[in-house]
Structures are given as structure tokens and as C-alpha cells.
Amino acid sequence: MISSKVNSGFILEERNDELLFAVLSKGGKVVNHSLNFTIFCLTLGLWSFAWLYLTIEATKQKKILVAIDEDGFPFEEKCLVA
């Protein structure tokens, strides 16, 4: 499960072999601001709402916790990022 997450772009931040869990993170995406500015100009400013949303969402970092529960089944949980 961890290797599939690493292959999809996550980075292993913390691993605990005693308690059987790992914390993985994935950084934000890069926004093409020149393309968004062109669309902004072509739509006479209406694209600004979508551009702002894309910029805010792209800068968010995603973290997940991968662990094994009491029954021995692996599970994944989203972590809150401050």
C-alpha cells in the first residue's frame, strides 16, 4: 500500500515499525499563471474566480496516514495540515 502511494507521487515523511504506521505527504501542484492570465484577459476577468480557486487548491499539501488496525487490515486516513 505504501509503495503504491510512493509511486503515485507521495513522499514518505515518517515511518514507525513498532506501531506499524507511516505518514506520507504530497506537495502542491504548479499553476501556469501565464496561461491563466491569457484566459483571464480573453474572458474579460470572469476567469479570475477559477484562477483564484486553482491557486488556493494547488498550494495545499496533502498528508495521509497509512497503518494496520487491530485486525491486521491496512487502512488509510487523511491528516489535517495546519
Secondary structure in CASP SS format (residue, H / E / C, confidence):
PFRMAT SS
TARGET T0000
AUTHOR 0000-0000-0000
METHOD secondary structure of the structure
MODEL  1
M C 1.00
I H 1.00
S H 1.00
S H 1.00
K H 1.00
V H 1.00
N H 1.00
S C 1.00
G C 1.00
F C 1.00
I E 1.00
L E 1.00
E E 1.00
E E 1.00
R E 1.00
N E 1.00
D C 1.00
E C 1.00
L C 1.00
L C 1.00
F E 1.00
A E 1.00
V E 1.00
L E 1.00
S E 1.00
K E 1.00
G C 1.00
G C 1.00
K C 1.00
V C 1.00
V C 1.00
N C 1.00
H H 1.00
S H 1.00
L H 1.00
N H 1.00
F H 1.00
T H 1.00
I H 1.00
F H 1.00
C H 1.00
L H 1.00
T C 1.00
L C 1.00
G C 1.00
L C 1.00
W C 1.00
S H 1.00
F H 1.00
A H 1.00
W H 1.00
L H 1.00
Y H 1.00
L H 1.00
T H 1.00
I H 1.00
E H 1.00
A H 1.00
T C 1.00
K C 1.00
Q C 1.00
K E 1.00
K E 1.00
I E 1.00
L E 1.00
V E 1.00
A E 1.00
I E 1.00
D C 1.00
E C 1.00
D C 1.00
G C 1.00
F C 1.00
P E 1.00
F E 1.00
E E 1.00
E E 1.00
K E 1.00
C C 1.00
L C 1.00
V C 1.00
A C 1.00
END
